[in-house]
């Protein structure tokens, strides 16, 4: 997390005054973990700005509210080894 003076986060995290823009645009790679509205907005911004994005999610069927739907076009991994391999290749 990067602390800023910007007021918007969570569901308003894609707005022009959100700290999520700084988080996404300053990252070499973005790893999205299951979360709430802030996570979803960071996924949306990562895709919008074409930042390297991996979604670490539970295996299919383990969660009714999978973040996979929000991350269409992103790499989805379900175990730590896959994620680490992607990070090594990306960074």
N, C-alpha and C positions, 0 to 999 in steps of 0.2 A: 504494500500500500504506500502511496505517496500522499502526504498531507499537503493540502493546498487551502487557499482562501475561497475557492470556488464553491458555491452553495449547492449545486445540484448533484444528486447521486440516486441510487436505487432506480425506481421506475422512470425518473427524469434524467437518467444517466446518459442519454444520447443528446441531450440539449446542449446548446453552444456554451453554456456556463457550467458544464459538468467536469468534475475531476477525472472521470473515466476517459476523457479524451487524452489527458496527460498520461494516465496509466498505459493506455493502448499505444499511443504514438511514440512514447519514449522506450517502449519495450523492444528488445531484439526478437522476442517470441512471446506469445500469449498462451498460457495454459488455463483453460476454464475448468473449474471444478463445480460439481453440483452445488447450486446456491439459489438465490432468489432473484429479484428484479435487477439488482446491480450486476450480477453475473450475466444475465440475459442481455443487458445493454452493452456490456463489454464485448460479448460475442458479436453483437450487431455492429459495433464500431470496428472490431477487428476485421470483419468481413468487408465492411464499407471501405476501409483504408487499406485493404489487402495486406494485413499484417500476418505473419506466420501464426497459425492458430491450431492448437490441438485441444480437443475436448476429452477430458478424463471422466468417463461415466461408468456407472455400474453395468454389468452385462444385461442384455435385453431381458425384459421380464422382471428385473429386480426393482424397477421403479416405475410408478405410473406417470410421474412427471419428469420424464427424461429430458435432458437439455439437448438431445440430438435434433429435435425438431427445429430448434433455433439456429443450429449450426450447420445447416445444409451447405455442403461444399467444403466443410472443414474435416480434418482428420479426427476420427473418434477412436479413442483407445480405451480398453477396459482393464488393462493391467499396467503395473508400474514399469515393467521391462519395456513394453512398447513405447511408453511415454519417454523413458530415458533414451532409448534408441533414436526416437524422433528429435529429441533435444540435442543429442550429439551431432546428428546430421544437419540440423538447422543452424546451430550455433557454431 
